[in-house]
Amino acid sequence: MKKTDAYIWCFGALLCANAFLSCTRDEFKNPEFESTRQYSIDETSKAYSQYYTKPEPVSFVISELFSDEKLLAEPCDLTDFGEVLQGYFQDLMTDPNFDFELINYYSELNRKYVTFYEGENYYGANGEYDQLAKKRIRDLEKFWDLNREIRLNGQHTSTLNDREILTDMIESFDRTVRNREQAYKKADELLELNRQSANIPENPYFALDAFTRSNGLLVIGDGLLESLIAIGIDEEVAFTAILSHEWWHQAQFENDEKWDYIDQLPSQAEKSRFSELEADFAAAYYMTHKRGATYNWKRIEDYFNLSFNVGDCLTSSDQHHGTSEQRLAAAKLGYALADSAQKKGFILTPDEVHEAFLEVYESKIL
């Protein structure tokens, strides 16, 4: 792979590791706007700087990733999913109106909005997954029987083109805005900029999130679903896979004190990998169980393809989710667990699924 391609892929892979099927144990401390990323900005590209707050330096710096030879040296082949992501990034970076600060600002607004939003929801750009979401939520509530209320929010790029919603975002999360009138003014200026771009905010990047919070919140972004469908994954399988994966993270939250294996792992990267691979394993168990999603072999092959494609090679990252081979292995073993007990018709408890995963994690997945 060319060096320039490696830069784009590492950028995409790290973003994917942060956004896709991710579970963080850190809650937002407050609903004020504060950036989680700092980017290197070309001094000649400041067309939008008067309209938004510059991001504050926290977390990590993308420009440091580009110069990190350790990360760039990771043996990471570009998957079909990676190629789709790379296309999104290239479309953004070659847009005449591209500006890292604006991209970051919009991404943070949309992520915070979907995190704190409470109200009516729809899933998919046009609500095409609404009925599937209702069915899967109902099934998962019965299947795992967790002692918590779980809610699902849909993330959409269209929210960044809606005057009222964009104003709500700015008023709620942008600390430079003092009142509704100022928020409307800023929103109108940004909407005018939107009209000048074919990518901002229509690019799927702006709704690429899928994550969960310990308060029972699950989020699925339209952009992520679109990305998976673009590589040939059945849309129903894609939605079910994301939802059941994130649902399992709620089981991990609920059993955090009791399931102590993860506490013994020496690094955050290893803890993240364990958490994510167990969610892949549990999702496969649910998806193929006769009292779960009841997917046949053809459909579960789509899930295997999905699992392989979303692996990452950033093994030193705190957000490492497992390599492609590890995610595929976890999914296949979860399928095998369900298949071995299919005729019996009973459902293993979360504790039993956790124990089954521990039995294979070190010997058959790593």
C-alpha positions as MATLAB code, in Angstrom:
seq = 'MKKTDAYIWCFGALLCANAFLSCTRDEFKNPEFESTRQYSIDETSKAYSQYYTKPEPVSFVISELFSDEKLLAEPCDLTDFGEVLQGYFQDLMTDPNFDFELINYYSELNRKYVTFYEGENYYGANGEYDQLAKKRIRDLEKFWDLNREIRLNGQHTSTLNDREILTDMIESFDRTVRNREQAYKKADELLELNRQSANIPENPYFALDAFTRSNGLLVIGDGLLESLIAIGIDEEVAFTAILSHEWWHQAQFENDEKWDYIDQLPSQAEKSRFSELEADFAAAYYMTHKRGATYNWKRIEDYFNLSFNVGDCLTSSDQHHGTSEQRLAAAKLGYALADSAQKKGFILTPDEVHEAFLEVYESKIL';
ca = [
       0.000    0.000    0.000;
       1.320    3.459   -0.863;
       2.422    5.735    1.961;
      -0.282    8.281    1.122;
      -2.863    5.507    1.138;
      -1.552    4.393    4.518;
      -2.081    7.894    5.884;
      -5.676    7.957    4.666;
      -6.303    4.413    5.858;
      -4.857    5.043    9.316;
      -6.963    8.171    9.607;
     -10.001    6.165    8.561;
      -9.188    3.158   10.694;
      -8.683    5.234   13.793;
     -11.886    7.151   13.169;
     -13.625    3.843   12.582;
     -12.225    2.474   15.831;
     -13.630    5.486   17.665;
     -16.947    5.560   15.869;
     -17.918    2.074   14.813;
     -19.353   -0.455   17.247;
     -17.599    1.412   20.012;
     -18.307    1.302   23.709;
     -16.800    3.884   25.995;
     -17.026    3.795   29.766;
     -16.431    7.551   29.915;
     -19.601    9.594   30.087;
     -19.880   13.145   28.795;
     -19.350   15.261   31.897;
     -21.729   18.022   30.770;
     -23.666   19.114   27.700;
     -21.310   21.972   26.874;
     -19.515   21.957   23.571;
     -15.950   20.793   23.860;
     -13.967   19.043   21.164;
     -12.492   15.573   21.559;
     -10.025   16.013   18.698;
      -7.483   18.559   17.564;
      -6.421   18.689   13.937;
      -3.515   20.243   12.111;
      -4.921   23.170   10.121;
      -3.394   24.603    6.956;
      -2.973   28.332    7.599;
      -4.289   29.111    4.121;
      -7.567   27.294    4.746;
      -9.598   29.353    7.198;
     -12.704   30.183    5.226;
     -14.989   29.115    8.050;
     -13.041   30.243   11.098;
     -15.326   33.195   11.874;
     -18.339   30.912   12.241;
     -17.317   28.438   14.897;
     -15.157   27.801   17.913;
     -11.719   26.328   17.366;
     -11.372   22.894   18.966;
      -9.522   22.687   22.252;
      -6.507   20.372   22.567;
      -7.517   17.205   24.389;
      -7.356   13.456   23.634;
      -5.170   12.859   20.573;
      -3.970   14.808   17.577;
      -4.581   13.467   14.080;
      -1.393   15.083   12.754;
       0.581   13.066   15.313;
      -0.990    9.905   13.931;
       0.319   10.778   10.472;
       3.869   11.004   11.827;
       3.661    7.960   14.089;
       5.807    5.393   12.297;
       4.791    2.701   14.793;
       1.153    2.988   13.794;
       1.884    3.377   10.096;
       4.077    0.286   10.222;
       1.213   -1.895   11.438;
       0.490   -4.697    8.922;
      -2.948   -3.497    7.897;
      -4.504   -4.527    4.596;
      -7.223   -2.324    3.197;
     -10.593   -4.097    3.461;
     -13.649   -3.317    1.362;
     -15.013   -1.328    4.292;
     -11.737    0.557    4.504;
     -11.996    1.458    0.844;
     -15.485    2.853    1.398;
     -14.251    4.944    4.327;
     -11.274    6.089    2.314;
     -13.668    7.267   -0.380;
     -15.574    9.338    2.174;
     -12.395   10.954    3.462;
     -11.100   11.658   -0.011;
     -14.422   13.240   -0.994;
     -14.203   15.496    2.047;
     -10.547   16.400    1.635;
     -10.912   17.239   -2.049;
     -14.041   19.335   -1.535;
     -13.245   22.997   -2.317;
     -14.935   23.950    0.955;
     -13.064   21.423    3.090;
     -11.849   22.662    6.480;
     -10.782   20.382    9.334;
     -12.209   22.721   11.953;
     -15.641   22.785   10.361;
     -15.624   18.993    9.949;
     -14.689   18.599   13.596;
     -17.277   21.119   14.745;
     -20.112   19.416   12.862;
     -19.021   15.954   13.995;
     -18.987   17.001   17.628;
     -22.338   18.774   17.385;
     -24.014   15.750   15.838;
     -22.460   13.332   18.323;
     -23.434   15.412   21.343;
     -26.929   16.006   19.990;
     -27.623   12.309   19.478;
     -26.172   11.552   22.916;
     -28.461   13.914   24.815;
     -31.535   13.828   22.562;
     -34.739   12.495   24.090;
     -37.820   12.256   21.929;
     -39.250   10.592   18.856;
     -36.768    8.615   16.783;
     -36.442    7.131   13.351;
     -33.801    4.770   12.017;
     -32.294    5.075    8.577;
     -32.295    8.257    6.507;
     -35.970    7.794    5.689;
     -37.090    5.642    8.597;
     -36.628    2.459    6.591;
     -35.452    0.502    9.668;
     -38.195    1.630   12.044;
     -40.137   -1.628   12.049;
     -36.974   -3.740   12.202;
     -35.730   -1.667   15.146;
     -38.975   -2.212   17.065;
     -38.845   -5.953   16.454;
     -35.178   -6.344   17.356;
     -35.483   -4.222   20.504;
     -38.476   -6.266   21.610;
     -36.625   -9.532   20.914;
     -33.397   -8.439   22.630;
     -35.277   -7.311   25.734;
     -36.658  -10.836   26.077;
     -33.473  -12.591   24.993;
     -31.015  -11.074   27.476;
     -33.432   -9.900   30.218;
     -31.198   -7.095   31.499;
     -32.228   -5.095   34.529;
     -32.059   -1.682   32.825;
     -33.982    0.532   30.453;
     -32.326    0.694   27.029;
     -33.186    3.287   24.381;
     -31.984    3.675   20.804;
     -31.266    6.983   19.094;
     -30.772    7.289   15.338;
     -28.053    9.603   14.026;
     -28.625   11.438   10.726;
     -26.696   13.812    8.491;
     -29.970   15.649    7.812;
     -29.928   17.106   11.333;
     -27.037   19.345   10.259;
     -29.186   20.776    7.459;
     -32.276   21.407    9.577;
     -32.418   25.024   10.791;
     -34.268   24.329   14.047;
     -32.221   21.272   14.996;
     -28.918   22.898   14.071;
     -29.909   25.912   16.179;
     -30.747   23.580   19.069;
     -27.293   21.991   18.749;
     -25.484   25.308   18.687;
     -27.476   26.754   21.567;
     -26.904   23.638   23.691;
     -23.295   22.756   22.971;
     -21.429   25.786   21.618;
     -20.125   27.801   24.553;
     -19.533   30.901   22.404;
     -23.295   31.297   21.892;
     -25.223   33.050   24.654;
     -28.838   32.880   23.493;
     -31.275   31.552   20.899;
     -30.951   34.604   18.693;
     -27.188   34.169   18.378;
     -27.661   30.446   17.731;
     -30.075   31.193   14.858;
     -27.589   33.628   13.353;
     -24.763   31.089   13.490;
     -26.979   28.325   12.127;
     -28.048   30.464    9.154;
     -24.434   31.274    8.323;
     -23.519   27.585    8.447;
     -26.533   26.563    6.359;
     -25.396   29.013    3.695;
     -21.995   27.339    3.707;
     -23.702   23.942    3.462;
     -25.383   25.015    0.246;
     -21.977   25.630   -1.306;
     -20.733   22.086   -0.695;
     -21.758   18.711   -2.094;
     -20.193   16.911    0.879;
     -20.929   19.032    3.919;
     -22.928   17.724    5.694;
     -24.278   15.064    3.290;
     -21.164   12.887    3.483;
     -21.909    9.705    5.488;
     -18.938   10.576    7.694;
     -21.187   12.898    9.698;
     -23.434   10.003   10.807;
     -20.836    7.259   11.114;
     -21.302    6.709   14.837;
     -22.418    3.620   16.683;
     -21.889    3.631   20.413;
     -23.421    2.996   23.789;
     -23.433    4.648   27.206;
     -23.858    3.122   30.639;
     -27.145    4.996   31.101;
     -28.798    2.653   28.586;
     -28.326    4.773   25.461;
     -27.543    3.111   22.135;
     -26.790    5.088   18.963;
     -26.749    3.903   15.343;
     -25.780    6.289   12.553;
     -27.176    6.235    9.021;
     -23.691    6.688    7.601;
     -22.438    3.501    9.189;
     -25.355    1.486    7.825;
     -24.809    3.023    4.386;
     -21.121    2.094    4.535;
     -21.816   -1.548    5.343;
     -24.505   -1.860    2.692;
     -22.027   -0.388    0.197;
     -19.733   -3.417    0.664;
     -22.573   -5.843    0.036;
     -23.839   -6.546    3.558;
     -27.564   -7.213    3.732;
     -29.155   -4.129    5.274;
     -31.167   -6.108    7.819;
     -28.065   -8.042    8.885;
     -26.087   -4.791    9.198;
     -28.693   -3.167   11.437;
     -29.180   -6.273   13.567;
     -25.432   -6.784   13.945;
     -24.814   -3.245   15.158;
     -27.793   -3.234   17.513;
     -27.040   -6.625   19.094;
     -23.344   -5.770   19.453;
     -24.132   -2.525   21.251;
     -26.807   -4.272   23.323;
     -24.187   -6.639   24.685;
     -22.172   -3.682   25.917;
     -25.150   -2.953   28.165;
     -24.752   -6.451   29.608;
     -21.093   -5.628   30.240;
     -22.052   -2.410   32.019;
     -24.580   -4.261   34.163;
     -22.060   -6.931   35.166;
     -19.039   -4.670   35.417;
     -18.208   -5.483   39.027;
     -18.784   -9.209   38.653;
     -16.978   -9.841   35.357;
     -13.437   -9.052   36.481;
     -11.305  -10.672   33.757;
     -11.023   -7.364   31.922;
      -9.634   -5.669   35.034;
      -6.606   -7.949   34.903;
      -5.571   -6.859   31.420;
      -2.513   -4.584   31.485;
      -3.417   -1.938   28.883;
      -6.446    0.016   27.719;
      -5.938   -1.325   24.200;
      -6.281   -4.911   25.471;
      -9.317   -4.022   27.568;
     -11.008   -2.396   24.590;
     -10.196   -5.388   22.379;
     -11.627   -7.845   24.900;
     -14.830   -5.828   25.326;
     -15.415   -5.479   21.592;
     -14.608   -9.077   20.666;
     -16.945  -10.362   23.372;
     -19.674   -8.142   21.903;
     -19.003   -9.665   18.459;
     -19.242  -13.143   19.998;
     -22.491  -12.396   21.849;
     -24.056  -10.695   18.832;
     -23.404  -13.788   16.714;
     -24.960  -15.953   19.422;
     -28.135  -13.861   19.397;
     -28.306  -13.517   15.621;
     -28.212  -17.276   14.978;
     -30.134  -18.568   17.990;
     -33.530  -20.090   17.184;
     -35.125  -17.769   19.751;
     -33.077  -14.781   18.639;
     -32.833  -13.380   15.114;
     -32.847  -16.952   13.685;
     -30.473  -16.134   10.819;
     -29.538  -18.995    8.539;
     -26.054  -19.759    7.215;
     -26.332  -17.442    4.222;
     -27.210  -14.489    6.396;
     -24.644  -15.246    9.073;
     -22.008  -15.347    6.337;
     -22.842  -11.670    5.800;
     -22.136  -11.092    9.488;
     -18.807  -12.900    9.165;
     -17.952  -10.651    6.215;
     -18.970   -7.594    8.232;
     -16.874   -8.688   11.221;
     -13.767   -9.204    9.103;
     -14.170   -5.872    7.348;
     -14.448   -3.743   10.486;
     -11.322   -5.065   12.171;
      -8.442   -2.677   12.714;
      -4.692   -3.068   13.083;
      -4.124   -0.189   15.479;
      -3.147   -2.527   18.297;
      -1.566    0.258   20.324;
      -4.676    2.438   20.269;
      -6.840    2.706   23.375;
      -9.803    2.194   21.016;
      -8.453   -1.001   19.397;
     -11.376   -3.295   18.541;
      -9.476   -6.382   17.372;
      -7.914   -7.291   14.061;
     -10.004   -8.522   11.157;
      -9.007  -12.132   11.877;
      -9.867  -11.795   15.571;
     -13.267  -10.240   14.934;
     -14.078  -12.936   12.395;
     -12.997  -15.656   14.838;
     -15.150  -14.193   17.625;
     -18.197  -14.058   15.338;
     -17.715  -17.660   14.157;
     -17.336  -18.945   17.707;
     -20.489  -17.120   18.795;
     -22.305  -18.777   15.916;
     -20.917  -22.170   16.934;
     -22.144  -21.661   20.499;
     -25.695  -20.999   19.318;
     -25.589  -23.783   16.735;
     -24.445  -26.368   19.277;
     -27.464  -25.693   21.506;
     -30.016  -24.866   18.824;
     -32.085  -28.003   19.171;
     -32.411  -27.515   22.929;
     -34.111  -24.176   22.499;
     -32.932  -22.587   25.719;
     -31.087  -19.284   25.969;
     -27.818  -19.003   27.845;
     -27.755  -16.243   30.437;
     -25.316  -13.329   30.013;
     -23.136  -14.954   32.702;
     -23.038  -18.218   30.739;
     -22.232  -16.467   27.455;
     -19.461  -14.541   29.213;
     -18.004  -17.765   30.611;
     -18.214  -19.419   27.180;
     -16.300  -16.491   25.687;
     -13.596  -16.694   28.348;
     -13.065  -20.346   27.453;
     -12.139  -19.518   23.848;
     -10.755  -15.989   24.041;
      -7.076  -16.697   24.621;
      -6.911  -20.086   22.956;
      -8.963  -19.593   19.770;
      -9.325  -15.862   19.128;
      -6.048  -14.166   20.013;
];
